[in-house]
Amino acid sequence: MRFDVITLFPDFFTSPLGCGLLSKALAKQIASVHITNPRDFTIDRHRKVDDESYGGGVGMVIKPEPIFAAVESLPVLPRRQVLLMSPQGEKIDRALFAELRDNYDQLVLLCGHYEGIDERVMHIVDREISLGDFVLTCGEIPALTLINGITRLLPGTVGKVESLKADSFEDGLLDYPHYTRPAEFRGLCVPDVLMSGNHEKIARWRYQQQLDRTQSKRPDLYELWLEDRDNKKPTLE
């Protein structure tokens, strides 16, 4: 998977891309991240990338010329999408990570700033992507979220594939609680069932914990899970 990030702040990605599983995945060429700065495509001596908005208003708007030039400078893989990080876009979730992983070999991530980007840029944008119903200071945060979430699902990034299958949201439920040594800490004990060695009982306990946690913490998800479960039940004719 190739990620092309169009950003006015390349240094934003230095630390996150250089540590943890993401760094290892890039080193193993499971994915690649290429940073392009639109400022490098300006033609004035001040390297100006923004200007005042036509019609007035507060804040500056990113000009279309450097964005178009930055995107057009990139190689084009057969399966490519250009994504604009925007609070007006579709929300990021686990299903989106999987969809983008499965259907594309190249993702171009446009990181917005200031009051926004000139609307004409939308002519080269395939989709708008958002972290949620709020506004951030920059588009680099959702872009990094996409890179991390998608790369994590690529084969070879996570050592044990089984750990992905047990993730929260993987089957519509939150994850079950986890414990490690010591068995007792400040009067707080690991549940006996986890130390019983009975794998069937452990599996049942974990599944019940998933149900209880989801119903308690995310009743909206729990209702969706119930609906999905009921839809999958065989009907008698």
C-alpha positions as CSV (number, residue, x, y, z in Angstrom):
1,M,0.0,0.0,0.0
2,R,1.3,3.4,-1.0
3,F,0.3,6.5,0.9
4,D,1.0,9.9,-0.6
5,V,0.4,12.7,1.9
6,I,-0.1,16.3,0.7
7,T,0.8,18.4,3.7
8,L,2.2,21.9,4.6
9,F,3.8,20.4,7.7
10,P,5.9,17.3,6.8
11,D,7.5,17.3,10.2
12,F,4.2,16.3,11.7
13,F,4.7,12.7,10.5
14,T,8.4,12.3,11.5
15,S,7.9,10.9,15.0
16,P,4.7,8.8,14.4
17,L,6.1,7.1,11.4
18,G,9.4,6.4,13.1
19,C,8.2,4.3,16.1
20,G,6.3,1.2,17.0
21,L,4.6,-1.2,14.6
22,L,4.1,1.4,12.0
23,S,7.8,2.0,11.7
24,K,8.5,-1.7,11.4
25,A,5.8,-2.1,8.7
26,L,7.4,0.7,6.7
27,A,10.9,-0.8,7.2
28,K,9.6,-4.1,5.9
29,Q,7.9,-2.3,2.9
30,I,4.5,-3.6,3.9
31,A,3.4,0.0,3.2
32,S,5.2,3.2,2.1
33,V,4.5,6.8,3.0
34,H,5.6,9.6,0.7
35,I,5.3,13.2,1.8
36,T,4.7,16.1,-0.6
37,N,4.6,19.8,0.4
38,P,2.4,22.0,-1.7
39,R,4.6,24.9,-0.8
40,D,7.3,23.4,-3.1
41,F,5.0,24.1,-6.1
42,T,4.4,27.8,-5.5
43,I,5.8,30.2,-8.0
44,D,6.1,33.5,-5.9
45,R,9.1,34.4,-3.8
46,H,7.1,34.2,-0.6
47,R,6.0,30.6,-1.4
48,K,2.4,31.6,-0.6
49,V,-0.2,28.8,-0.4
50,D,-3.2,30.7,1.0
51,D,-5.2,33.8,0.2
52,E,-8.3,35.7,1.4
53,S,-11.7,34.3,0.6
54,Y,-13.8,35.8,-2.3
55,G,-16.9,37.3,-0.8
56,G,-15.2,38.1,2.5
57,G,-15.1,36.1,5.7
58,V,-12.8,35.2,8.5
59,G,-9.7,33.1,7.8
60,M,-7.5,32.2,4.9
61,V,-8.2,29.6,2.2
62,I,-5.6,27.3,0.6
63,K,-5.1,28.1,-3.0
64,P,-5.9,25.5,-5.7
65,E,-2.7,25.9,-7.8
66,P,-0.2,24.3,-5.4
67,I,-2.6,21.5,-4.5
68,F,-3.3,20.6,-8.1
69,A,0.4,20.7,-8.9
70,A,1.4,18.6,-5.9
71,V,-1.2,15.9,-6.7
72,E,-0.2,15.9,-10.4
73,S,3.4,15.4,-9.5
74,L,2.7,12.0,-8.0
75,P,2.9,8.6,-9.8
76,V,-0.5,7.1,-10.5
77,L,-1.1,3.5,-9.5
78,P,-4.0,1.6,-11.2
79,R,-6.1,1.5,-8.0
80,R,-5.9,5.0,-6.6
81,Q,-8.1,7.3,-4.6
82,V,-7.6,10.9,-3.6
83,L,-9.0,11.6,-0.1
84,L,-9.5,15.0,1.4
85,M,-9.4,15.1,5.2
86,S,-12.5,17.2,6.1
87,P,-15.1,17.4,8.9
88,Q,-17.7,17.2,6.2
89,G,-16.6,13.7,5.1
90,E,-17.6,10.2,6.0
91,K,-16.5,9.1,9.4
92,I,-13.5,6.8,9.8
93,D,-14.2,3.4,11.2
94,R,-12.9,-0.1,11.1
95,A,-15.0,-1.0,8.0
96,L,-13.5,2.0,6.1
97,F,-9.9,0.8,6.9
98,A,-10.8,-2.7,5.5
99,E,-12.5,-1.2,2.4
100,L,-9.5,1.0,1.5
101,R,-7.0,-1.8,2.2
102,D,-8.9,-4.3,0.0
103,N,-9.7,-2.0,-2.9
104,Y,-6.8,0.4,-3.4
105,D,-3.0,0.3,-3.8
106,Q,-2.5,4.0,-3.5
107,L,-4.2,6.6,-1.3
108,V,-3.5,10.3,-1.8
109,L,-4.3,12.1,1.5
110,L,-4.9,15.9,1.3
111,C,-4.4,17.6,4.6
112,G,-6.4,20.8,4.9
113,H,-5.5,23.9,7.0
114,Y,-6.8,27.4,7.8
115,E,-10.4,28.1,6.9
116,G,-10.4,25.4,4.2
117,I,-9.3,24.5,0.7
118,D,-10.5,26.2,-2.5
119,E,-13.6,24.4,-3.6
120,R,-12.1,23.7,-7.1
121,V,-9.8,21.2,-5.5
122,M,-12.9,18.9,-5.2
123,H,-12.6,18.2,-8.9
124,I,-9.6,16.0,-8.1
125,V,-11.0,14.5,-4.8
126,D,-12.7,11.2,-4.8
127,R,-13.9,11.2,-1.2
128,E,-13.9,13.3,1.9
129,I,-12.9,11.6,5.2
130,S,-13.5,12.8,8.8
131,L,-12.6,11.7,12.3
132,G,-16.0,12.9,13.6
133,D,-18.4,15.8,14.0
134,F,-15.8,18.3,15.1
135,V,-13.1,20.6,13.7
136,L,-9.4,20.1,14.2
137,T,-6.5,22.5,13.6
138,C,-5.2,20.4,10.7
139,G,-5.9,17.5,8.4
140,E,-2.7,15.6,9.4
141,I,-4.4,14.0,12.4
142,P,-7.1,12.1,10.5
143,A,-4.5,11.4,7.7
144,L,-2.2,9.7,10.3
145,T,-5.2,7.8,11.6
146,L,-5.9,6.4,8.2
147,I,-2.3,5.4,7.6
148,N,-2.1,3.7,11.0
149,G,-5.4,2.0,10.9
150,I,-5.0,0.6,7.3
151,T,-1.4,-0.4,7.7
152,R,-2.2,-2.3,10.9
153,L,-4.6,-4.5,8.9
154,L,-2.0,-5.3,6.2
155,P,-0.5,-8.8,6.3
156,G,2.7,-8.8,8.2
157,T,2.2,-5.7,10.3
158,V,0.7,-7.4,13.4
159,G,2.6,-10.6,14.5
160,K,-0.4,-12.7,15.3
161,V,-3.4,-12.5,13.0
162,E,-5.6,-13.8,15.8
163,S,-5.1,-10.6,17.7
164,L,-6.8,-8.7,14.9
165,K,-9.8,-11.0,15.0
166,A,-10.3,-10.3,18.7
167,D,-10.3,-6.5,18.2
168,S,-13.1,-4.3,19.4
169,F,-15.6,-3.7,16.6
170,E,-14.3,-6.7,14.6
171,D,-17.5,-8.7,15.2
172,G,-19.7,-5.7,16.2
173,L,-18.8,-6.0,19.9
174,L,-16.2,-4.3,22.1
175,D,-13.2,-6.3,23.3
176,Y,-13.2,-8.4,26.5
177,P,-11.0,-7.4,29.5
178,H,-7.4,-8.5,29.6
179,Y,-5.2,-9.5,32.6
180,T,-1.6,-10.4,33.1
181,R,0.8,-11.1,36.0
182,P,0.6,-10.7,39.0
183,A,-2.5,-12.6,39.8
184,E,-3.3,-10.2,42.7
185,F,-2.4,-6.5,42.7
186,R,-3.4,-4.2,45.6
187,G,-6.3,-6.5,46.4
188,L,-7.5,-6.6,42.8
189,C,-7.5,-10.2,41.6
190,V,-7.6,-11.8,38.1
191,P,-10.9,-13.6,37.6
192,D,-10.6,-17.3,38.6
193,V,-12.0,-18.5,35.3
194,L,-8.9,-17.1,33.5
195,M,-6.6,-19.2,35.6
196,S,-8.8,-22.4,35.4
197,G,-7.2,-23.8,32.3
198,N,-10.7,-24.6,31.0
199,H,-10.6,-23.0,27.5
200,E,-14.3,-23.5,26.9
201,K,-15.3,-21.7,30.1
202,I,-12.8,-18.9,29.3
203,A,-14.3,-18.5,25.8
204,R,-17.8,-18.3,27.2
205,W,-16.7,-15.8,29.9
206,R,-14.9,-13.6,27.4
207,Y,-17.9,-13.6,25.1
208,Q,-20.3,-12.6,27.9
209,Q,-17.9,-9.8,28.9
210,Q,-18.0,-8.5,25.3
211,L,-21.8,-8.5,25.4
212,D,-21.9,-6.8,28.9
213,R,-19.3,-4.2,28.0
214,T,-20.9,-3.3,24.7
215,Q,-24.4,-3.0,26.2
216,S,-23.0,-0.9,29.0
217,K,-20.5,1.3,27.2
218,R,-21.9,1.5,23.7
219,P,-25.6,0.7,23.7
220,D,-25.8,2.1,20.2
221,L,-23.4,-0.6,19.0
222,Y,-25.2,-3.2,21.0
223,E,-28.5,-2.4,19.3
224,L,-26.8,-2.7,15.9
225,W,-25.3,-6.0,16.9
226,L,-28.7,-7.4,18.0
227,E,-30.2,-6.2,14.8
228,D,-27.5,-7.8,12.7
229,R,-27.7,-11.1,14.7
230,D,-31.5,-11.3,14.3
231,N,-31.1,-10.6,10.5
232,K,-28.7,-13.6,10.2
233,K,-31.1,-16.0,12.0
234,P,-32.5,-18.6,9.5
235,T,-36.2,-18.1,8.8
236,L,-38.7,-21.0,8.7
237,E,-40.8,-21.2,5.6
